[in-house]
């Protein structure tokens, strides 16, 4: 689980290193992992019903000997504070657990458009 302190560092870095307005919507990407791609394709409609947009389903670059797994990337334009993003991450960890996924693997962010 991503800690609140890590999110505070992330937001400070965004403020210090970009001209992004954290009080306006940004494009937040969220990532899930599973051992089988079907586990992820099954949850795409559930996430879309919650306002997420499907971006990609892929096999990441693996280390030698690492077992193959799949990554689902979805995104949503929204405004977050550190507290709201911490809560969202907790919701997505719970979602991954409820649906038998390997993990909720975190998020990234970028400007809209």
N, C-alpha and C positions, 0 to 999 in steps of 0.2 A: 504494500500500500504506500502510495506517495504521501509523505508527511506534509503537514501545514507549513512547516519551516522550509521544506523544499519548494513549495508553491510560492512562498513569500520571496525566496531567492529568485525564482523564475520571473515573477512579476517585477521585481527590482531590476533584473537584467533587461527585461523588455523596456521598462521606462528609461534605463540608462543607455541602451544600445539601438533603439528604434524610435521612429516618430509615430508609432501606433498609438491611437487613442484608446486606452483601456476602458473608457466609459462608453465606447461605441461598440457595436457588434464586430467581432473578429471571427475568422473561420477556424473553429476548433476541430481537430481531427482526433478520433478515438480508435484504439486498436484492441482487437481481441485475438486470442490464439486458440487453436484446437488441433488435435491429432488427425482429424479427418475433415476434409473440406465440407462434407455434408452437414456437419455440426454447425458450421458457420453459415452456410446457405440457408439453413432452417431458421436462423434468427434474424436474417436480413429483413423480412417483412415485419417482424416485431419491432425492430429498431426504426424502420421507416414509419411505422404507425406512431412512433414517438417523436417524429420530426427529423430524424437523421437521414442523410443521403448516402447511399452506397457509393464508395469510391473505387475499391479494389479488393480482390481476394487473391493472395499470392503465397508462394513458398519463399521464405526469406533466404538470403545467402547464408549457408550453414558452415560451421566449422567442420574440419575433418573429423569424421566419426560421429557427428551429431545427428540424432534421429530427425527425419523430416517431419515438419509440422506446417500448419497453414496460418496465415494472418489475414484478418478482416479489417479493413480500414473504412470507417464511416466518418461523416463530418456534419457539423451543424453550425450555422452562424448564430452567435449569441454573445451576450455580455456576461463576463464573470468577474467576481472578486475572488480573492484567495479562499474565502469561506465558502462561496458558492461552488467553486471548482473542487474544493475538498469534498463537499457534499456530493457533487456529481460523480467524482471518482468512486466514492463509497457506494453509490447507487449502481455504478457499472461493474464494480467488483461483485456485488450481490447478484446482478443480472447474469454475469458469467457463471457464478456458482449455481444459480437456479437452473441454468440451461446446460449444465455439464460441460462447459468449455474448459479448456486448459487454463486460461487466465484472461483477465482484463490487463492489457499490457501498457496502459498509459495513454498519453495524449501529446499532441503538438498543436501549434497555433501559428496562424499567419494572417496577413491582411485580407480583407474581402476583395474579390475581383482581381 
